[in-house]
Amino acid sequence: MAKPKINEEQLYNDFNLELLDAIEKAGPLGTPMVAHAGLRLFTQMALDCAPNEIIGLGVVLDTIRDVKRDDEFESDE
């Protein structure tokens, strides 16, 4: 029996909505603490999943650059 095709775009969108719901629920902690917790969690995940620490740090830094680039692009519009 063939596996059903996964709609990655839909999963990605659903994941982002779930994150936004979690952020809203954690709102009383304050934005700095919620941001810190999320950054720690996802940074550690990137480091744990990478074949080595250097590659994991590269993934994290590339993501920071992407966010900065996206922010600069949106500022130009």
Secondary structure, 3 states (H helix, E strand, C coil): CCCCCCCHHHHHHHHHHHHHHHHHHCHHHCHHHHHHHHHHHHHHHHHHHCCCHHHHHHHHHHHHHHHHHHHHHHHHC
